[in-house]
């Protein structure tokens, strides 16, 4: 890997980040996925692209058999082409599905690092793979202005659910935060944090409601048998939540740590493909970015990337918006049948159970009707 490039704001003091979440692609990449990526990059011209995990659909059947590492490398190559061809720096982190393709996250990080545009790194002393910081400097490279934390949020936990961020990662964050503050004359450096899986505090910007409330989303595991909607007093207009936040069962104090000194302005996650909103809680913005890949469940043509804009004149104020396939191309997709299935597919095994039971009930009802008619006729 080539020496890491220093990130600097533009001459006008601005810096633009594009977050791409949950591509979950397979070797036969959807043309709509690449279409969205290419058009979004051309329109927004970001200074950095952050991939926040599940770039590949590791559990996909097409990764089985043959040279699985080559399949992963080839898939990543095609996914990265839109970014690499435009010579845009990029930073990858991992989700809960990347490592399921028969190729470890560490091996995949090495694949990413084979591209000179990659800023990703891995410290073996930190649990997981791909927890690192990316400082952003003034245009002349002399003054530290901002920092980006990229946190590995791991994958499945033993016994089910998702593993939390490790306490050693939180200790790393605190140490890095304090070191950067010292470099910045003792002042906290305005920062953003990116990871794949949301923290439990995302539920703090929701309102629990009766199950039959219009728009209510049923939750599972940590909030089993509860239903929620977005809290309009804590969430900005224009967002949506169509599945419950799939958070770890255990809270190791990550949010408490990032909120204690006021340096982290916002946390950006993916993981739950059909959620997209900006919530405000204890001085930290809790942001969801929808999935952007068309070979997995998602919000249809509302699949999108997220844009985050920083400016040195307003160091503690950022702007963000999503750019969707719908805005760029309208409602026409290359495979409408498959997309219809992905839009209406259950998002989790727990969500699938009621549909299965309902289907079995319908089958049982039809069978009973046939038996009854047979006896009567």
Residue, then its C-alpha position, 0 to 999 in steps of 0.5 A: x500500500x502506498x503511503x497514506x495521503x493527507x486529506x485537506x479541505x479545498x481552497x474554499x475551505x470545504x470538504x465533501x464526503x459521500x457515504x455508501x452503505x450496504x451495497x451487498x453486491x454479488x459477482x453479477x453486480x446489478x447495473x442499477x447499483x453501478x448506475x447509481x454510484x457513477x451518477x452520484x459521483x459525477x454530480x457530487x464530486x466528493x473529496x472522500x468516499x466512505x464505504x460503511x460495510x456490507x460491500x459484498x453479500x457474503x452469504x450469497x450463493x454465488x460466492x460458494x464454490x470455486x476460488x472464493x477469494x478471487x470472486x471477492x477480489x473481482x467483485x470489489x474491483x468492479x465495485x471500486x471502479x467508479x471511485x478509482x477511475x475518478x481517483x477519489x480517496x476512499x475509506x472502507x469499514x466492514x459490516x456483518x456480511x462481508x466476512x461471510x464470503x469465505x474471505x476474512x475482513x483482514x484479507x479483504x482490507x488487503x485487497x482494498x489497500x492494493x488501490x492507491x486511493x485506499x485510506x483504510x488501515x487495520x491495527x492488529x492490537x485493536x479488536x476487529x478489523x478496520x478501526x482507524x482515524x482520518x484527520x482532515x487538514x487545512x488546504x496547506x496541510x498545516x492546521x488540523x480542522x476535522x477528524x473522521x472516526x471509522x469504527x468496526x462494529x463487528x458482526x453476529x454475537x454468540x447466541x444471536x443478535x449483534x456484537x457490540x463495539x469492544x471496550x478496547x475500541x472505545x479506549x482507543x477512541x478516547x486516546x485518539x480524541x485526547x491526542x488530537x485535542x492536544x495537537x489542536x491546542x487543547x480544543x476538541x477537534x470537530x469529528x464525525x463517526x462512521x460504522x455499520x451497526x447502530x448503537x442502542x441509543x438510536x431508539x432514543x429518537x423513536x417513540x413507542x406506539x401501539x402496534x396498529x399505529x399508522x406507520x408503526x414498525x415492530x421491533x425485535x430482540x432488545x425491544x421485542x413486542x414493541x412498535x415505534x415511529x420516528x419522534x418528530x421532535x427529535x428527527x428532522x423532516x423528510x426521513x423514514x424508518x421502515x424497519x426497527x434498528x437492529x442494535x446489539x443486545x449489549x451496550x458497552x458505552x460507545x455512545x456515552x464515550x463519544x458524547x462526553x467531550x462534544x467532539x463527535x458531531x454525528x454518527x453515520x450508520x447503515x445496516x438497516x437498509x430501509x431507514x434514512x433519517x437524522x435524529x438528535x440526541x444529547x448533542x450527537x446526531x444519529x444518522x441512518x443512510x439507506x442501502x444503495x445496492x440493488x441485489x438485496x432488500x432495500x427501499x426501491x428507487x429510494x436507494x441512495x448515497x449520503x452526502x456530508x459537507x464540512x467547511x472550515x468557516x463553520x467547523x461545528x456545523x455540517x450539512x447532509x442530504x441523500x441523493x437517491x436513484x429516484x432523483x437521478x433516474x426516476x422509477x425505471x429499474x433494470x429488473x422490476x420483478x426482482x426489485x419488487x421482491x426485494x422491496x417487499x421481502x422481510x428484513x429479518x428472520x424475526x420479521x419473516x415468521x409472521x409472514x410464514x405463519x400467515x402463509x401456513x394459515x392460508x394454506x391450512x384454510x384452503x386445505x380445510x375448504x377443499x376437504x369440506x367441499x369434497x365431503x359435501x360434493 
